[in-house]
Amino acid sequence: MWTAALVLYQLLARSQPLWAQDDVTAAVITPQDCSLDCIRQGGPGCEYCRITRDDVKRALGFNSIHAFGSCIPWPCFELLGEDDPKICQHYVQAPNDVKVEVVNEPSPTSDTVVVSWKPSQYGIAFLRGFQVSLQALGGSAIACQLFLFHRNLSLPASHAQMVYKSDPFPGLSLGSQYAVTVMALPVPEEWERFYHSKIISTRSCAEKNGLEQCKKDWYPKHIEVQQEGTAITVTFNLAPPNLGIKNYFSLCYANGMKKYTDITPNSSRNKTHHSYQLNDLQEGTNYTCEIAANEVDAVRKTFNVKVMRIQKESPSPRSVTPSLALMLPLCLAVVAIVVVLVAALTRRKTMLQMKKPDMKPDIIKQHQESGTQEEVMSLQRNRQTPPRLLICYSSYDGPAHVKAVMQLGAFIQQHMATQVCLDLWDSLSVAEEGSMAWHCRQIQECDFILVICSQGLSHRPKPGNKNEEADRALVFGSNNFSSDVAIQLIGEEVGRTKARGQDLSKYMAAIFEYSEETDIPTELRLVSQYMLTKDLQLLFSHLHGVALHRPGRYLKVNHISEEGFLELPAGAALQLAIYEAGMEMTAKRHHSAEEGD
């Protein structure tokens, strides 16, 4: 029985500090009006006192406002350390849990805040007070408040849960940022952990007073866009009359072009809404527009305008009828030529691996010696720069396949008005960034990505076969591994894009004539697929967004047709590289089949 009573007594004794701490946690301490004599003597009612400039002036004998600006210094030795200098030499760590609370203020143009914090338990027994300062960012205005304990006060560690508050800081500008610093006193020399700072923002005018009462923060909430032909009409709500806003402006931009419009409503006609016209916008272009009051730092409202392409009427039949007699023989001749070309192309495709195409060496030599583009293609007016195309490939199929990829990139860049990104051409950047980082950056920045699929794309090294990968690195360089990984990343990105229901037009897959459709990985079956060089025109249409077929019309791009590209030196070099790669692939398959037998 005595043992149980002793255990109960010990539990109650240990729980008393916890109860006391719970009581302290709920306590909030606010500043008191005290005299310096009370603080020095340690009398009752001087536990947490505000120190005014007059107190400092009487203690120091001069006006601190002129000497230190609007901030009050804390001369510890002068105020408290005359009898005991050691009282100002102890370390006290910075306060914790600094918070800023906005309090009500009748003025519609300013805010008032109160700062609260908790003292740190480290050095709390030597804590003499706090100094709180508030300074506007980008300005020199600063406000300080000084709070002291009386000299005989020594706080226990449990008081680290108490919340101390400052006096209100009034007259803070709306929509501004301030730096709040709470400093623990005394401050020893050469120590950086005696204060805690944070950045605060006052409320905006709209947050405090409502949007309809703030001139700078007001913006139109209701915007309606209507299109009739090429005319774009925008209707928006006007600002309340009490704000005195008379002028507005609109700014539309797309593809590096900007269209600025001044707006001056006539309040006598309509006091709530106004309509204005957007002129000289290009057809088939998506514009991002902003509208705002014509005031300094006014908030802008963003909206989108899509200018539809207007279909032009087809020519009258009567204007064509007189020329039918002349056009009919020509059409028959064209049809006959097309039939002959189709037959020749079919025969050429079946004999691709057996008969070398008739190439002119002088044309290929001309391509190798020329380093400039040979023709300029006229495309859409709204595109300021050519589209960027990243070509990815697998070098496992050998140098002939890599050469075919390089010749394809050269042809696209020279004759398809496209900027090609290829690791073979950017060795310096690849070396500086690293192959993997270079590919990841190009995947993000390029407008289109073309993956050249081949049999080697699905190759994976066998476990333990290190010699194969080492030999491959010696022959083709270290970029191959990153290129293969980049293709895997592209496949994953295609899957995520498809799962989100987003546009897949950025990604394309292609094979040369010596590859099979089964060489295209499953994850790339979701994107557009092309056979090269047969589908060069379709690839051009994809890159530039031009329709090859329209009602009653057919667009033919010079030198990109299935036969016409051979007339160009770059096209002849591309076809020869594809032929040589196809012969090498055929020999490799034949060799593999013999080893299998």
C-alpha positions as CSV (number, residue, x, y, z in Angstrom):
1,M,0.0,0.0,0.0
2,W,2.8,2.4,0.9
3,T,4.6,1.5,-2.4
4,A,1.5,2.4,-4.5
5,A,1.1,5.7,-2.7
6,L,4.8,6.5,-3.3
7,V,4.5,5.8,-7.0
8,L,1.3,7.9,-7.3
9,Y,3.1,10.8,-5.5
10,Q,6.1,10.6,-7.9
11,L,3.7,10.7,-11.0
12,L,1.9,13.7,-9.6
13,A,5.2,15.5,-9.0
14,R,6.5,14.8,-12.5
15,S,3.2,15.9,-14.1
16,Q,3.2,19.4,-12.4
17,P,5.7,20.9,-14.9
18,L,3.6,19.6,-17.7
19,W,0.5,21.3,-16.4
20,A,2.4,24.5,-15.8
21,Q,3.7,24.3,-19.4
22,D,0.2,23.9,-20.7
23,D,-0.9,27.0,-18.9
24,V,2.1,28.9,-20.3
25,T,1.3,27.8,-23.8
26,A,-2.0,29.5,-23.8
27,A,-0.5,32.8,-22.5
28,V,-0.1,35.8,-24.8
29,I,2.1,38.6,-23.4
30,T,1.6,42.2,-24.7
31,P,3.8,45.2,-24.0
32,Q,3.4,47.3,-20.8
33,D,4.1,51.0,-20.1
34,C,7.0,51.1,-17.6
35,S,9.7,53.5,-16.5
36,L,13.4,52.9,-16.8
37,D,13.7,53.1,-13.1
38,C,11.2,50.2,-12.6
39,I,13.2,48.1,-15.2
40,R,16.5,48.9,-13.5
41,Q,15.3,48.2,-10.0
42,G,13.3,45.1,-11.0
43,G,10.1,46.1,-9.4
44,P,6.7,44.4,-9.9
45,G,4.7,45.2,-13.1
46,C,7.9,45.6,-15.3
47,E,8.0,42.1,-16.8
48,Y,7.7,43.1,-20.4
49,C,7.9,46.9,-21.1
50,R,7.9,49.1,-24.2
51,I,10.8,51.6,-24.4
52,T,10.1,54.9,-26.1
53,R,12.4,57.3,-27.8
54,D,12.0,59.7,-24.8
55,D,13.3,56.9,-22.5
56,V,16.4,56.4,-24.6
57,K,16.9,60.2,-24.9
58,R,16.8,60.6,-21.1
59,A,19.1,57.7,-20.6
60,L,21.6,58.7,-23.3
61,G,21.3,62.4,-23.1
62,F,20.6,63.0,-26.8
63,N,17.8,62.5,-29.4
64,S,18.1,59.1,-31.0
65,I,15.8,60.1,-33.9
66,H,18.5,62.4,-35.4
67,A,21.4,60.1,-34.6
68,F,19.8,56.7,-35.7
69,G,16.9,57.7,-37.9
70,S,13.5,56.3,-36.9
71,C,14.9,53.1,-35.4
72,I,15.6,52.9,-31.6
73,P,19.0,51.4,-30.7
74,W,19.4,49.3,-27.6
75,P,22.3,50.5,-25.5
76,C,22.3,47.6,-23.1
77,F,25.2,48.9,-20.9
78,E,23.7,52.3,-20.6
79,L,20.2,51.1,-19.7
80,L,20.9,48.0,-17.7
81,G,24.6,47.3,-17.4
82,E,25.8,50.0,-15.1
83,D,25.7,47.9,-12.0
84,D,26.3,44.5,-13.6
85,P,28.2,44.6,-17.0
86,K,28.0,40.8,-17.4
87,I,24.2,41.1,-17.9
88,C,24.9,42.2,-21.6
89,Q,27.4,39.5,-22.5
90,H,25.5,36.3,-22.8
91,Y,24.4,34.5,-26.0
92,V,20.6,34.3,-26.6
93,Q,19.4,32.5,-29.7
94,A,16.9,34.0,-32.2
95,P,13.2,33.8,-31.6
96,N,11.0,31.1,-33.2
97,D,7.6,31.0,-34.8
98,V,7.5,34.6,-36.0
99,K,4.0,35.5,-37.3
100,V,2.5,38.7,-38.7
101,E,-1.2,39.5,-38.2
102,V,-3.2,42.1,-39.9
103,V,-5.5,44.1,-37.7
104,N,-8.5,46.3,-38.6
105,E,-7.8,49.9,-39.6
106,P,-10.3,52.4,-40.9
107,S,-8.0,53.9,-43.5
108,P,-8.7,52.4,-47.0
109,T,-5.2,53.2,-48.2
110,S,-3.1,51.4,-45.6
111,D,-2.7,48.3,-43.4
112,T,-1.7,47.8,-39.7
113,V,0.1,44.7,-38.5
114,V,1.1,43.2,-35.2
115,V,4.1,40.8,-34.9
116,S,4.2,37.8,-32.6
117,W,6.9,35.3,-31.7
118,K,8.2,32.7,-29.2
119,P,11.6,33.0,-27.5
120,S,14.2,30.3,-28.0
121,Q,14.9,28.0,-25.1
122,Y,18.6,28.4,-25.7
123,G,19.9,31.2,-23.5
124,I,16.4,32.1,-22.3
125,A,17.6,32.6,-18.7
126,F,19.8,35.5,-19.9
127,L,17.1,37.1,-22.2
128,R,16.8,40.8,-21.5
129,G,14.2,41.7,-24.2
130,F,13.4,42.0,-27.9
131,Q,13.8,44.6,-30.7
132,V,11.3,44.4,-33.6
133,S,12.0,46.3,-36.9
134,L,10.0,46.6,-40.1
135,Q,11.5,47.9,-43.3
136,A,9.9,48.5,-46.7
137,L,11.7,46.5,-49.4
138,G,13.4,48.8,-51.9
139,G,13.2,51.8,-49.6
140,S,14.9,53.3,-46.6
141,A,11.9,53.7,-44.3
142,I,12.2,51.6,-41.2
143,A,10.2,51.4,-38.0
144,C,11.5,49.9,-34.7
145,Q,10.0,48.9,-31.4
146,L,12.1,48.0,-28.3
147,F,10.8,45.8,-25.4
148,L,12.8,45.0,-22.2
149,F,12.5,42.8,-19.1
150,H,13.5,44.1,-15.7
151,R,17.0,43.2,-14.6
152,N,16.0,40.6,-12.0
153,L,13.9,38.5,-14.3
154,S,15.2,35.1,-15.3
155,L,12.9,33.0,-17.5
156,P,12.8,29.2,-17.3
157,A,13.0,27.0,-20.4
158,S,9.3,26.3,-20.2
159,H,8.6,29.9,-21.1
160,A,9.8,29.2,-24.6
161,Q,6.2,28.3,-25.4
162,M,4.9,31.7,-24.4
163,V,3.8,34.1,-27.2
164,Y,5.1,37.7,-27.1
165,K,3.5,40.4,-29.2
166,S,4.6,43.8,-30.5
167,D,2.7,47.0,-30.6
168,P,0.8,47.7,-33.9
169,F,2.8,49.0,-36.9
170,P,0.3,51.3,-38.6
171,G,0.3,53.1,-42.0
172,L,1.7,50.3,-44.2
173,S,1.1,50.9,-47.9
174,L,-1.2,48.4,-49.6
175,G,0.2,46.0,-52.0
176,S,3.8,46.4,-50.7
177,Q,6.4,44.1,-49.2
178,Y,8.2,44.5,-45.9
179,A,11.0,42.8,-44.1
180,V,10.2,42.0,-40.5
181,T,13.1,41.3,-38.1
182,V,12.8,40.1,-34.5
183,M,16.0,40.3,-32.5
184,A,16.7,38.7,-29.1
185,L,18.6,40.9,-26.6
186,P,21.4,41.1,-25.5
187,V,23.2,40.9,-28.8
188,P,26.8,39.6,-28.5
189,E,29.4,40.6,-31.0
190,E,30.3,38.4,-34.0
191,W,27.3,36.1,-33.9
192,E,24.6,35.6,-36.6
193,R,21.9,33.7,-34.8
194,F,20.4,36.4,-32.6
195,Y,17.6,37.5,-35.0
196,H,14.9,36.0,-37.2
197,S,13.7,37.8,-40.4
198,K,10.9,37.1,-42.8
199,I,9.3,38.9,-45.8
200,I,5.6,39.9,-45.6
201,S,3.2,41.4,-48.0
202,T,0.3,43.7,-47.1
203,R,-3.1,43.2,-48.7
204,S,-3.9,44.6,-52.0
205,C,-6.5,47.4,-52.4
206,A,-8.9,44.8,-54.0
207,E,-8.5,42.4,-51.1
208,K,-9.2,45.1,-48.5
209,N,-11.8,47.3,-50.1
210,G,-13.1,45.3,-53.1
211,L,-12.2,45.4,-56.8
212,E,-14.8,48.1,-57.6
213,Q,-13.1,50.6,-55.2
214,C,-9.5,50.3,-56.5
215,K,-8.4,52.1,-59.7
216,K,-5.0,50.3,-60.1
217,D,-6.4,46.8,-59.4
218,W,-9.5,47.1,-61.5
219,Y,-9.7,45.0,-64.7
220,P,-12.6,43.9,-67.0
221,K,-14.2,40.7,-65.8
222,H,-16.6,40.1,-68.7
223,I,-15.1,39.9,-72.3
224,E,-16.9,38.6,-75.4
225,V,-15.3,38.0,-78.8
226,Q,-17.3,37.8,-82.0
227,Q,-16.1,37.2,-85.6
228,E,-17.9,38.1,-88.8
229,G,-15.7,37.4,-91.7
230,T,-12.3,39.0,-91.1
231,A,-13.8,41.5,-88.6
232,I,-13.2,40.8,-84.9
233,T,-15.4,42.6,-82.3
234,V,-14.5,42.6,-78.6
235,T,-17.0,43.7,-76.0
236,F,-16.0,44.3,-72.3
237,N,-17.5,45.8,-69.2
238,L,-16.4,49.4,-68.3
239,A,-15.0,50.5,-64.9
240,P,-17.4,52.1,-62.4
241,P,-17.7,55.8,-62.8
242,N,-16.3,56.5,-59.3
243,L,-12.8,55.3,-60.4
244,G,-12.6,58.0,-63.1
245,I,-11.1,55.6,-65.8
246,K,-11.7,57.1,-69.2
247,N,-9.2,55.3,-71.5
248,Y,-8.3,51.6,-72.1
249,F,-5.9,49.7,-74.3
250,S,-5.7,46.3,-75.9
251,L,-2.5,44.3,-76.9
252,C,-2.6,41.2,-79.0
253,Y,0.5,39.2,-79.9
254,A,1.4,35.9,-81.8
255,N,4.5,34.6,-83.5
256,G,6.5,37.6,-82.5
257,M,4.0,40.1,-83.9
258,K,2.1,42.7,-81.7
259,K,-1.0,44.7,-82.3
260,Y,-1.7,47.6,-80.0
261,T,-5.2,49.3,-79.9
262,D,-6.2,52.5,-78.0
263,I,-9.7,52.4,-76.7
264,T,-11.7,55.5,-75.7
265,P,-15.4,54.7,-74.9
266,N,-18.2,57.1,-75.3
267,S,-19.9,57.1,-71.9
268,S,-23.0,58.9,-73.3
269,R,-23.9,55.9,-75.4
270,N,-23.3,53.1,-73.0
271,K,-22.0,53.4,-69.4
272,T,-21.6,49.7,-68.7
273,H,-20.1,48.1,-71.8
274,H,-18.1,49.0,-74.9
275,S,-17.2,47.3,-78.1
276,Y,-14.2,47.8,-80.4
277,Q,-12.7,46.3,-83.5
278,L,-9.5,44.3,-83.9
279,N,-8.1,44.9,-87.4
280,D,-5.2,43.7,-89.5
281,L,-5.0,40.2,-87.8
282,Q,-3.7,37.4,-89.9
283,E,-6.0,34.6,-90.9
284,G,-5.5,31.1,-89.3
285,T,-3.6,32.5,-86.4
286,N,-4.3,32.2,-82.6
287,Y,-3.7,35.4,-80.8
288,T,-3.2,36.0,-77.0
289,C,-4.7,39.4,-76.1
290,E,-4.7,41.6,-73.0
291,I,-7.0,44.5,-72.1
292,A,-6.7,46.9,-69.2
293,A,-7.3,50.4,-68.0
294,N,-4.8,52.9,-69.4
295,E,-3.3,53.5,-65.9
296,V,0.1,53.0,-64.5
297,D,0.6,49.3,-63.3
298,A,-3.0,48.5,-64.1
299,V,-4.0,44.8,-63.9
300,R,-4.5,43.2,-67.3
301,K,-7.1,40.7,-68.3
302,T,-6.0,38.0,-70.8
303,F,-8.2,36.4,-73.4
304,N,-7.7,34.5,-76.7
305,V,-8.7,35.3,-80.2
306,K,-8.7,32.7,-83.0
307,V,-8.8,34.3,-86.4
308,M,-10.6,31.8,-88.7
309,R,-9.3,31.2,-92.2
310,I,-11.9,32.5,-94.8
311,Q,-12.5,30.1,-97.7
312,K,-12.3,31.9,-101.0
313,E,-14.9,31.3,-103.6
314,S,-13.8,29.0,-106.5
315,P,-13.6,30.5,-110.0
316,S,-16.9,30.8,-112.0
317,P,-17.5,27.8,-114.3
318,R,-18.0,30.3,-117.2
319,S,-14.4,31.4,-116.9
320,V,-13.1,27.9,-117.2
321,T,-15.4,26.7,-120.0
322,P,-13.5,28.4,-122.9
323,S,-10.3,26.6,-121.9
324,L,-11.7,23.1,-121.6
325,A,-11.0,22.4,-125.2
326,L,-7.4,23.3,-124.6
327,M,-7.0,21.6,-121.2
328,L,-8.5,18.3,-122.2
329,P,-5.6,17.0,-124.3
330,L,-3.1,18.2,-121.7
331,C,-5.0,16.4,-118.9
332,L,-5.0,13.2,-120.9
333,A,-1.2,13.5,-121.5
334,V,-0.7,14.1,-117.7
335,V,-2.7,11.1,-116.9
336,A,-0.7,9.0,-119.3
337,I,2.6,10.2,-117.7
338,V,1.3,9.5,-114.2
339,V,0.4,5.9,-115.2
340,V,3.9,5.4,-116.6
341,L,5.5,6.9,-113.5
342,V,3.5,4.7,-111.2
343,A,4.5,1.6,-113.1
344,A,8.1,2.6,-113.1
345,L,8.0,3.4,-109.4
346,T,6.4,0.0,-108.6
347,R,9.1,-1.8,-110.6
348,R,11.9,0.3,-109.0
349,K,10.7,-0.5,-105.5
350,T,10.7,-4.2,-106.0
351,M,14.2,-4.1,-107.5
352,L,15.7,-1.7,-104.8
353,Q,17.8,-4.4,-103.2
354,M,18.9,-6.0,-106.5
355,K,19.7,-3.1,-108.8
356,K,21.7,0.0,-107.9
357,P,19.9,3.2,-108.9
358,D,21.3,5.3,-111.8
359,M,23.1,8.0,-109.9
360,K,25.1,10.8,-111.5
361,P,28.4,11.1,-109.6
362,D,28.9,14.7,-110.6
363,I,25.6,15.6,-108.9
364,I,26.5,13.8,-105.7
365,K,30.0,15.5,-105.7
366,Q,28.3,18.8,-106.2
367,H,26.2,18.1,-103.0
368,Q,29.3,17.2,-101.0
369,E,31.2,20.3,-102.0
370,S,28.3,22.7,-101.4
371,G,27.6,23.8,-97.8
372,T,24.8,26.3,-98.4
373,Q,21.1,26.0,-99.0
374,E,20.2,25.9,-102.7
375,E,16.7,27.2,-102.7
376,V,14.3,29.2,-100.6
377,M,10.7,27.9,-100.1
378,S,7.8,30.3,-99.6
379,L,5.7,29.1,-96.6
380,Q,3.2,30.6,-94.3
381,R,3.6,34.3,-93.5
382,N,2.8,33.9,-89.9
383,R,5.9,31.8,-89.2
384,Q,8.9,33.9,-88.4
385,T,11.4,31.1,-87.9
386,P,11.6,27.6,-89.5
387,P,10.3,24.7,-87.4
388,R,12.9,22.8,-85.4
389,L,13.1,19.0,-86.0
390,L,15.1,16.6,-83.7
391,I,16.1,13.4,-85.5
392,C,16.7,10.4,-83.3
393,Y,18.0,7.0,-84.5
394,S,19.8,3.9,-83.4
395,S,23.3,3.4,-84.6
396,Y,23.3,-0.4,-83.9
397,D,22.5,-1.0,-87.6
398,G,26.0,0.2,-88.6
399,P,27.7,3.2,-90.2
400,A,25.7,2.9,-93.4
401,H,22.4,3.4,-91.6
402,V,23.9,6.4,-89.7
403,K,25.1,7.9,-93.0
404,A,21.6,7.6,-94.4
405,V,20.2,9.4,-91.4
406,M,22.8,12.2,-91.8
407,Q,21.9,12.6,-95.5
408,L,18.2,12.7,-94.6
409,G,18.9,15.5,-92.2
410,A,20.9,17.4,-94.8
411,F,18.1,17.1,-97.4
412,I,15.4,18.2,-94.9
413,Q,17.4,21.2,-93.8
414,Q,18.3,22.3,-97.3
415,H,15.1,21.7,-99.2
416,M,12.3,21.5,-96.7
417,A,12.7,24.8,-94.9
418,T,13.3,23.1,-91.5
419,Q,16.1,23.5,-88.9
420,V,17.4,20.0,-88.1
421,C,18.9,19.1,-84.8
422,L,21.2,16.0,-85.0
423,D,23.8,15.0,-82.5
424,L,26.2,14.2,-85.4
425,W,26.3,17.9,-86.3
426,D,26.5,19.3,-82.7
427,S,29.4,17.4,-81.3
428,L,30.7,20.4,-79.3
429,S,27.4,21.0,-77.5
430,V,27.0,17.3,-76.9
431,A,30.5,17.2,-75.4
432,E,29.9,20.2,-73.2
433,E,26.4,19.2,-71.9
434,G,26.7,15.4,-72.1
435,S,24.8,13.4,-74.6
436,M,21.9,12.6,-72.4
437,A,21.4,16.2,-71.2
438,W,21.7,17.4,-74.8
439,H,18.9,15.0,-76.0
440,C,16.6,15.9,-73.1
441,R,17.0,19.6,-73.9
442,Q,16.3,19.1,-77.6
443,I,13.2,17.0,-76.8
444,Q,11.8,19.9,-74.8
445,E,12.8,22.8,-77.2
446,C,12.2,21.3,-80.7
447,D,8.9,21.7,-82.4
448,F,8.9,18.2,-83.9
449,I,10.7,14.9,-83.1
450,L,11.3,12.3,-85.8
451,V,12.4,8.8,-84.8
452,I,14.1,6.8,-87.6
453,C,13.0,3.2,-86.8
454,S,15.2,0.2,-87.8
455,Q,15.9,-3.3,-86.9
456,G,18.5,-2.3,-84.4
457,L,16.1,-0.1,-82.5
458,S,14.8,-3.1,-80.6
459,H,18.2,-4.6,-79.9
460,R,19.1,-5.1,-76.3
461,P,22.6,-6.3,-75.3
462,K,22.6,-9.8,-73.8
463,P,23.5,-10.0,-70.1
464,G,27.2,-10.5,-69.5
465,N,28.1,-9.7,-73.1
466,K,30.4,-6.7,-72.3
467,N,32.6,-7.1,-75.4
468,E,29.7,-6.4,-77.7
469,E,28.9,-3.0,-76.1
470,A,32.6,-2.1,-75.8
471,D,33.2,-2.8,-79.5
472,R,30.2,-0.8,-80.4
473,A,31.4,2.2,-78.3
474,L,34.7,2.1,-80.0
475,V,33.2,2.1,-83.5
476,F,30.3,4.5,-83.1
477,G,31.2,6.6,-80.0
478,S,29.5,7.0,-76.7
479,N,26.5,9.0,-77.9
480,N,24.7,5.8,-79.1
481,F,23.7,4.8,-75.7
482,S,22.1,8.2,-74.9
483,S,20.4,8.2,-78.3
484,D,18.8,4.8,-77.6
485,V,17.7,6.0,-74.1
486,A,16.4,9.2,-75.6
487,I,14.2,7.1,-78.0
488,Q,12.8,5.2,-74.9
489,L,12.1,8.6,-73.3
490,I,10.2,9.7,-76.4
491,G,8.1,6.5,-76.3
492,E,7.2,7.2,-72.7
493,E,6.4,10.8,-73.4
494,V,4.1,9.7,-76.3
495,G,2.3,7.4,-73.9
496,R,1.8,10.1,-71.3
497,T,0.6,12.6,-73.9
498,K,-1.9,10.1,-75.3
499,A,-3.2,9.3,-71.8
500,R,-3.8,13.0,-71.1
501,G,-5.7,13.3,-74.4
502,Q,-3.2,15.9,-75.8
503,D,-2.0,16.5,-79.3
504,L,0.5,14.0,-80.6
505,S,1.5,15.9,-83.7
506,K,4.9,16.7,-82.2
507,Y,6.1,13.1,-82.6
508,M,6.7,11.2,-85.8
509,A,8.1,7.8,-86.7
510,A,9.7,6.9,-90.1
511,I,11.4,3.9,-91.7
512,F,13.7,3.7,-94.7
513,E,12.8,1.5,-97.7
514,Y,15.0,-1.3,-96.3
515,S,13.2,-1.5,-93.0
516,E,9.9,-3.1,-92.1
517,E,6.8,-1.6,-90.4
518,T,7.4,-4.1,-87.6
519,D,10.6,-2.2,-86.7
520,I,8.4,0.6,-85.3
521,P,8.1,0.1,-81.5
522,T,4.7,-0.4,-80.1
523,E,4.7,2.9,-78.2
524,L,5.4,4.8,-81.4
525,R,2.5,3.2,-83.3
526,L,0.3,6.0,-81.9
527,V,2.0,8.7,-83.9
528,S,2.2,9.5,-87.6
529,Q,4.3,7.0,-89.6
530,Y,6.2,7.6,-92.9
531,M,8.1,5.6,-95.4
532,L,11.1,7.5,-96.7
533,T,11.7,8.6,-99.4
534,K,8.2,7.8,-100.6
535,D,6.4,10.1,-98.1
536,L,8.7,13.2,-98.3
537,Q,5.7,15.3,-99.3
538,L,3.6,14.0,-96.4
539,L,6.5,14.8,-94.1
540,F,6.7,18.3,-95.5
541,S,3.0,18.8,-95.0
542,H,3.3,17.6,-91.4
543,L,6.2,20.0,-90.6
544,H,4.6,23.1,-92.1
545,G,0.9,22.4,-91.6
546,V,0.1,22.8,-95.3
547,A,-2.6,20.7,-97.0
548,L,-1.5,18.8,-100.0
549,H,-5.1,18.2,-101.2
550,R,-7.9,20.7,-101.3
551,P,-11.3,20.5,-103.0
552,G,-10.5,20.7,-106.7
553,R,-6.8,21.4,-106.1
554,Y,-3.6,19.5,-105.5
555,L,-0.5,21.1,-104.1
556,K,2.8,19.9,-105.4
557,V,6.1,21.0,-103.8
558,N,9.0,21.2,-106.3
559,H,11.8,18.6,-105.9
560,I,10.1,16.8,-103.0
561,S,8.0,14.4,-105.1
562,E,8.9,10.7,-105.1
563,E,11.0,11.1,-108.3
564,G,11.7,14.8,-108.3
565,F,14.0,14.8,-105.3
566,L,16.6,12.9,-107.3
567,E,17.2,16.0,-109.4
568,L,18.8,17.6,-106.4
569,P,22.3,16.8,-105.3
570,A,21.2,16.3,-101.7
571,G,18.4,14.0,-102.9
572,A,20.7,11.9,-105.0
573,A,23.1,11.6,-102.1
574,L,20.2,10.5,-99.9
575,Q,19.0,7.9,-102.3
576,L,22.5,6.5,-102.7
577,A,23.0,6.3,-98.9
578,I,19.7,4.5,-98.5
579,Y,20.7,2.0,-101.2
580,E,24.1,1.3,-99.6
581,A,22.5,0.9,-96.2
582,G,19.9,-1.5,-97.7
583,M,22.6,-3.6,-99.3
584,E,24.5,-3.7,-96.0
585,M,21.3,-4.7,-94.1
586,T,20.6,-7.5,-96.6
587,A,24.1,-8.9,-96.3
588,K,23.8,-8.8,-92.5
589,R,20.5,-10.7,-92.6
590,H,22.0,-13.3,-95.0
591,H,25.0,-13.7,-92.7
592,S,22.8,-14.1,-89.6
593,A,20.7,-16.7,-91.4
594,E,23.8,-18.7,-92.3
595,E,25.0,-18.7,-88.8
596,G,21.6,-19.8,-87.6
597,D,21.7,-22.8,-89.9
